[in-house]
Amino acid sequence: MTAPASKNVVFIVGPTAIGKTSLASEIAGRAGGEVISADSMQIYKSMRILSQAPGPADKKRARHHLVELLSPEEEYSVALFIKKASSAIAAIIKRGKVPIVAGGSGLYVRALIDGLFPSPEADMKFRAKMEAFAAKYGTPRLHAKLANIDPRSAGSIHPNDKRRVIRALEIYELTGKTMTELKSLTRGLKDRYNIKIFALTRPREELYAQIDARVDEMFRAGAVAEVKKLRKRRLSKTAGSILGLREISGYLDGKYSLDEAKAILKMNTRRFAKRQYTWFRADSRIKWLDVGKMSTRKIMQYIEKTAR
């Protein structure tokens, strides 16, 4: 990881509360790297507790990018993330350092690595037509239509995932090209750098215990006060979707007790972690590291050795 000429870009991904941020900071500190957040919420100011943005200790170990930059009133998107992250990566490599991208936003990570292909705006008439077809004949029959047009995309979409099936058909209808064709023309980091992707995991019950502990610590750190302040602002759609805002708002609105708010946030965070696992396990390029079986030191050594 110490040779900038190799143009390595290291990714550390995984579910929430697994320890990505602290590990990335330690590795960056040891290996002469800088950390880029691939988290859709850490980009925002004024929500450090809810977003679990890097703290003073992490920032002391290494320089961090895409953390606490935007106002909660501003929208954040995959396209904006790619633009900012790509620029940061190029600058880090130019400085002779190693970019370490850390985060759990699977869509952001994949789009940065593989590129974001240009997709057309929604065609509501076409969608309504496909919805009617699915209602009459079933979503698997709709999936079969996609398989005839674009077998590769169909193979990556579950036959019952109606939304994604319709979107794939819509793209072909509007562009005359399949998603597979468009993706083949798209360029991402993988076409310019050596990409190394590592995902952290641990036994499910251990992760859930960590999630519960993190939520408890968030409340002790002032999550309720943070939400009170955020509720006075006109939050963007992106910022307004952060975990904890809706759950704590329910408590503030008198719908349930503080303990119930904590329990609901723990449950929703566990569900979020499950979705993150599903997303990352679909990528065969990822090397999985069990933090329940490997010490932090061993993981750091493995990543540093593998990413040279």
C-alpha positions as MATLAB code, in Angstrom:
seq = 'MTAPASKNVVFIVGPTAIGKTSLASEIAGRAGGEVISADSMQIYKSMRILSQAPGPADKKRARHHLVELLSPEEEYSVALFIKKASSAIAAIIKRGKVPIVAGGSGLYVRALIDGLFPSPEADMKFRAKMEAFAAKYGTPRLHAKLANIDPRSAGSIHPNDKRRVIRALEIYELTGKTMTELKSLTRGLKDRYNIKIFALTRPREELYAQIDARVDEMFRAGAVAEVKKLRKRRLSKTAGSILGLREISGYLDGKYSLDEAKAILKMNTRRFAKRQYTWFRADSRIKWLDVGKMSTRKIMQYIEKTAR';
ca = [
       0.000    0.000    0.000;
       2.961    2.291    0.227;
       3.766    2.552   -3.494;
       1.665    5.298   -5.090;
       2.763    4.278   -8.574;
       0.493    1.222   -8.309;
      -2.546    3.491   -8.006;
      -4.289    1.264   -5.485;
      -7.646    2.308   -4.064;
      -8.727    0.380   -0.995;
     -12.367   -0.042    0.003;
     -13.486   -1.042    3.502;
     -17.213   -1.773    3.528;
     -19.737   -3.698    5.574;
     -22.796   -3.279    7.793;
     -23.366   -0.430   10.190;
     -21.656   -0.544   13.618;
     -19.050   -3.073   12.432;
     -16.133   -0.672   12.926;
     -15.337    0.480    9.375;
     -14.525    4.088   10.237;
     -12.109    3.365   13.073;
     -10.355    0.584   11.147;
      -9.972    2.735    8.033;
      -8.558    5.547   10.173;
      -6.016    3.223   11.811;
      -4.898    1.734    8.506;
      -4.637    5.167    6.916;
      -2.550    6.383    9.837;
      -0.181    3.435    9.561;
       0.075    3.235    5.776;
       0.217    6.891    4.833;
      -3.331    7.013    3.571;
      -6.346    9.287    3.656;
      -9.948    8.233    4.262;
     -12.889    9.016    1.991;
     -16.340    8.468    3.471;
     -18.698    6.396    1.333;
     -21.580    7.141    3.667;
     -24.633    9.002    2.416;
     -25.165   10.679    5.804;
     -21.682   11.498    7.127;
     -21.470   14.194    4.438;
     -23.861   16.342    6.486;
     -23.081   18.896    9.160;
     -25.175   19.174   12.337;
     -26.018   15.448   12.496;
     -22.760   13.960   13.726;
     -24.410   11.776   16.377;
     -27.017   10.256   14.079;
     -24.555    9.795   11.206;
     -21.767    8.514   13.452;
     -19.288   10.666   11.559;
     -15.580   10.211   12.380;
     -14.707   11.644   15.771;
     -11.637   13.631   16.886;
      -9.561   10.476   17.460;
     -10.224    9.198   13.939;
      -9.473   12.576   12.394;
      -6.260   12.793   14.367;
      -5.025    9.500   12.917;
      -5.665   10.441    9.289;
      -7.154   13.054    7.026;
     -10.830   12.466    6.163;
     -12.786   13.541    3.088;
     -16.536   13.928    2.405;
     -17.341   14.300    6.080;
     -19.536   17.102    7.458;
     -19.413   19.202    4.296;
     -23.032   19.829    3.319;
     -25.872   21.572    5.090;
     -28.799   19.229    5.927;
     -30.915   21.367    3.612;
     -28.822   20.268    0.614;
     -29.457   17.132   -1.404;
     -26.763   14.482   -1.778;
     -26.761   11.971   -4.611;
     -24.772    9.127   -6.096;
     -23.661   11.389   -8.954;
     -22.422   14.097   -6.566;
     -20.655   11.497   -4.433;
     -18.862   10.080   -7.488;
     -17.744   13.547   -8.525;
     -16.404   14.480   -5.093;
     -14.897   11.070   -4.302;
     -13.177   10.759   -7.701;
     -11.629   14.193   -7.269;
     -10.427   13.355   -3.760;
      -8.939   10.027   -4.884;
      -7.000   11.638   -7.722;
      -5.634   14.309   -5.362;
      -4.639   11.760   -2.705;
      -2.750    9.625   -5.216;
      -1.082   12.722   -6.616;
       0.170   13.455   -3.089;
       1.714    9.965   -3.041;
      -0.766    8.597   -0.515;
      -3.280    5.760   -0.487;
      -7.020    6.464   -0.804;
      -9.078    4.358    1.603;
     -12.798    4.516    0.877;
     -14.844    3.459    3.888;
     -18.595    3.221    4.287;
     -21.726    1.162    4.122;
     -23.694    2.817    1.325;
     -23.597   -0.054   -1.152;
     -25.044    1.853   -4.089;
     -22.464    4.624   -3.674;
     -19.606    2.143   -3.488;
     -20.684    0.139   -6.521;
     -21.377    3.231   -8.612;
     -17.974    4.691   -7.750;
     -16.177    1.472   -8.687;
     -18.158    0.477  -11.776;
     -19.449    3.846  -12.910;
     -22.947    5.245  -13.110;
     -24.423    4.616  -16.520;
     -26.622    7.360  -17.984;
     -30.230    6.352  -17.425;
     -33.318    8.090  -18.797;
     -35.985    9.877  -16.780;
     -39.007    7.884  -15.693;
     -41.747    7.201  -18.228;
     -44.889    6.994  -16.087;
     -47.090    5.769  -18.946;
     -44.743    2.881  -19.670;
     -44.521    2.032  -15.972;
     -48.305    2.007  -15.665;
     -48.489   -0.323  -18.652;
     -45.959   -2.706  -17.075;
     -47.748   -2.533  -13.714;
     -50.983   -3.531  -15.451;
     -49.179   -6.406  -17.200;
     -47.757   -7.636  -13.879;
     -51.155   -7.380  -12.202;
     -52.730   -9.481  -14.960;
     -50.019  -12.068  -15.597;
     -47.725  -11.888  -12.556;
     -44.279  -10.375  -11.971;
     -42.404  -13.588  -13.003;
     -43.986  -13.263  -16.467;
     -42.736   -9.679  -16.612;
     -39.305  -10.953  -15.596;
     -39.444  -13.437  -18.481;
     -39.935  -10.508  -20.892;
     -36.743   -8.961  -19.518;
     -34.900  -12.297  -19.813;
     -35.681  -12.383  -23.530;
     -34.293   -8.874  -23.995;
     -31.442   -8.769  -21.486;
     -30.603  -12.189  -19.983;
     -27.678  -10.870  -17.955;
     -29.668   -8.166  -16.193;
     -32.538  -10.594  -15.644;
     -30.110  -12.976  -13.995;
     -29.151  -10.339  -11.440;
     -32.738   -9.311  -10.611;
     -35.084  -11.516   -8.581;
     -38.170  -12.571  -10.572;
     -40.409  -10.960   -7.940;
     -38.532   -7.644   -7.789;
     -41.132   -5.805   -9.857;
     -39.660   -2.320   -9.433;
     -36.227   -3.252  -10.774;
     -37.657   -5.430  -13.562;
     -39.826   -2.574  -14.775;
     -36.928   -0.138  -14.608;
     -34.741   -2.440  -16.715;
     -37.516   -2.779  -19.306;
     -38.101    0.978  -19.216;
     -34.445    1.713  -19.938;
     -34.544   -0.574  -22.989;
     -37.811    0.976  -24.142;
     -36.466    4.528  -23.923;
     -32.867    4.050  -25.113;
     -32.985    1.036  -27.395;
     -30.098   -0.396  -25.343;
     -30.195   -2.931  -22.531;
     -28.848   -2.193  -19.066;
     -26.062   -4.673  -19.807;
     -25.064   -2.742  -22.938;
     -25.142    0.606  -21.135;
     -23.076   -0.737  -18.251;
     -20.464   -2.096  -20.680;
     -20.011    1.441  -22.007;
     -19.725    2.932  -18.519;
     -16.362    3.642  -16.899;
     -15.640    3.782  -13.178;
     -12.660    3.618  -10.835;
     -11.996    0.020  -11.839;
     -10.985    1.245  -15.277;
      -8.350    3.641  -13.898;
      -7.077    2.154  -10.647;
      -6.315   -1.125   -8.906;
      -9.385   -1.728   -6.766;
      -9.201   -3.786   -3.563;
     -12.474   -4.324   -1.683;
     -12.671   -5.671    1.863;
     -15.851   -6.183    3.855;
     -16.014   -6.581    7.612;
     -18.359   -9.101    9.175;
     -18.946  -10.876   12.468;
     -21.516  -13.325   13.881;
     -24.980  -11.831   13.582;
     -25.775  -11.799   17.295;
     -22.486  -10.066   18.079;
     -23.219   -7.400   15.471;
     -26.707   -6.883   16.884;
     -25.226   -6.444   20.341;
     -22.886   -3.797   18.939;
     -25.793   -2.050   17.228;
     -27.730   -1.990   20.491;
     -24.722   -0.592   22.349;
     -24.196    2.067   19.697;
     -27.821    3.197   19.873;
     -27.609    3.453   23.670;
     -24.438    5.525   23.328;
     -26.085    7.786   20.733;
     -28.834    8.636   23.206;
     -26.291    9.278   25.969;
     -24.334   11.520   23.586;
     -27.344   13.741   22.888;
     -29.209   12.244   19.927;
     -32.539   13.607   21.177;
     -31.183   17.166   21.367;
     -29.668   16.785   17.890;
     -33.018   15.692   16.455;
     -34.798   18.593   18.161;
     -32.512   21.010   16.315;
     -32.846   19.165   13.006;
     -36.639   19.275   13.210;
     -36.484   23.074   13.106;
     -34.771   22.970    9.705;
     -36.036   22.254    6.201;
     -34.166   19.006    5.657;
     -33.441   17.704    2.173;
     -35.006   14.416    1.151;
     -31.645   12.703    1.577;
     -30.818   14.119    5.018;
     -34.388   13.546    6.187;
     -34.047    9.804    5.644;
     -31.290    9.330    8.232;
     -31.848    6.544   10.739;
     -32.877    7.929   14.109;
     -34.704   11.025   12.922;
     -38.093    9.384   12.481;
     -37.715    7.128   15.517;
     -36.756    9.943   17.900;
     -39.360   12.264   16.364;
     -41.990    9.718   17.386;
     -40.862   10.094   20.981;
     -40.787   13.894   20.742;
     -44.315   13.860   19.312;
     -45.520   11.790   22.277;
     -46.308    8.664   20.277;
     -44.209    6.430   22.524;
     -41.687    6.505   25.381;
     -37.957    7.125   25.180;
     -37.255    3.432   25.823;
     -39.617    2.507   22.995;
     -37.834    4.963   20.697;
     -34.540    3.250   21.511;
     -36.030   -0.189   20.864;
     -37.514    0.892   17.525;
     -34.221    2.454   16.408;
     -32.328   -0.707   17.368;
     -34.762   -2.839   15.392;
     -34.630   -0.589   12.318;
     -30.831   -0.421   12.465;
     -30.633   -4.222   12.541;
     -32.894   -4.362    9.495;
     -30.677   -1.832    7.757;
     -27.620   -3.988    8.520;
     -29.359   -6.982    6.925;
     -29.958   -5.005    3.742;
     -26.320   -3.928    3.681;
     -25.200   -7.561    3.982;
     -27.470   -8.535    1.095;
     -26.048   -5.782   -1.093;
     -22.376   -6.496   -0.450;
     -22.688  -10.292   -0.636;
     -23.820   -9.914   -4.236;
     -20.355   -8.632   -5.187;
     -17.929  -11.518   -5.761;
     -14.928   -9.146   -5.805;
     -15.192   -8.531   -2.072;
     -12.841  -10.249    0.394;
     -14.674  -10.841    3.681;
     -12.901  -10.452    7.009;
     -14.468  -11.725   10.250;
     -13.709   -9.212   12.985;
     -15.079  -11.722   15.498;
     -12.224  -14.120   14.683;
      -9.421  -11.780   13.624;
      -7.827   -9.128   15.777;
      -7.706   -5.560   14.510;
      -3.954   -5.954   14.109;
      -4.349   -9.096   11.964;
      -6.999   -7.451    9.798;
      -4.822   -4.406    9.285;
      -1.838   -6.559    8.353;
      -3.930   -8.615    5.928;
      -5.363   -5.551    4.195;
      -1.981   -3.862    3.981;
      -0.354   -6.993    2.553;
      -3.168   -7.812    0.093;
      -3.517   -4.243   -1.137;
       0.158   -3.731   -2.007;
];
